[in-house]
Amino acid sequence: MKEDLLDIVCCPLDKHDLTLDADATEDGEVMAGTLTCTDCGETYPIEDGIPNLLPPDMRDDAESASA
């Protein structure tokens, strides 16, 4: 995920801004980390450079279906 995406992405629950906590970067892209809502505090994982912005209940359903 390019850090520039922070200018256009928002929390899917309440549409507030997200802050980035990058755990791993590669060639200027965030490969792992979390996005955190500045208002509700919900976190969204970044895995393999892809932010998972599904709401928490849908994210849990998707993870259990793929397992």
Beta strands, then each sheet from edge to edge (+ up, - down):
strand 1: 18-26
strand 2: 29-37
strand 3: 43-47
strand 4: 50-51
sheet 1: 1+ 2- 3+ 4-
end
